[in-house]
Amino acid sequence: MSADTFQHVLASGAVSDVKKGEYLFDQGRPADMIYLVLKGWAQIKRVEQDGSCTLISTFGVGQTIGEAPAFLRKPYPASAQAMTDVRVFAINGQTIVEIMQEDPEVLSAALAAVYVKLHELVNEVESLKSRTLRERLALFLLEHLPNEVAPASMRLPFGKALIAAKIGTSPEQLSRTFRELNPHGVHISGRTATIDNPDALRQLLHRV
């Protein structure tokens, strides 16, 4: 992306702060904006016909939300909600589409980003189907470790209810699964997780 194009992108957007629990956009609303997460965590969730709510995915720093429907000029198929206090850079979707039409490099980068996100969603579905709950929790912890130094300590990125939804279980079962990981060097205190030996925990995953 050229410097001029980059400046055009910056000029088309704005930084905004969203409080925990507030929505970036609602399901069914016209998709006019794309959001780049600068701080915090957001979730995409969909309300089903029976009134139930399904967690689709979570997004952290450096990830974008809403680009596919914005590119296609379709309504948002799900809602985006702040799981923590969030700061985002909101970019006008139509501006990005116009830039992609003029700049093949930007188009290639956008398509690559959509492909990566699709691949991540496929991996999440595969994990839910093929891995045990204990393996899914171990993988979640390893993916969010700030470093591999043993022992490793981290603050859980969001509450246990949302972690449970992300790995496909209930909060009660999540607590039991945390206890099952105690012999493997995982210790939980409030929102802090300590892993005695990340490499030993990784051995639980077999295929990772």
Disulfide bonds with the S-S distance in Angstrom:
none
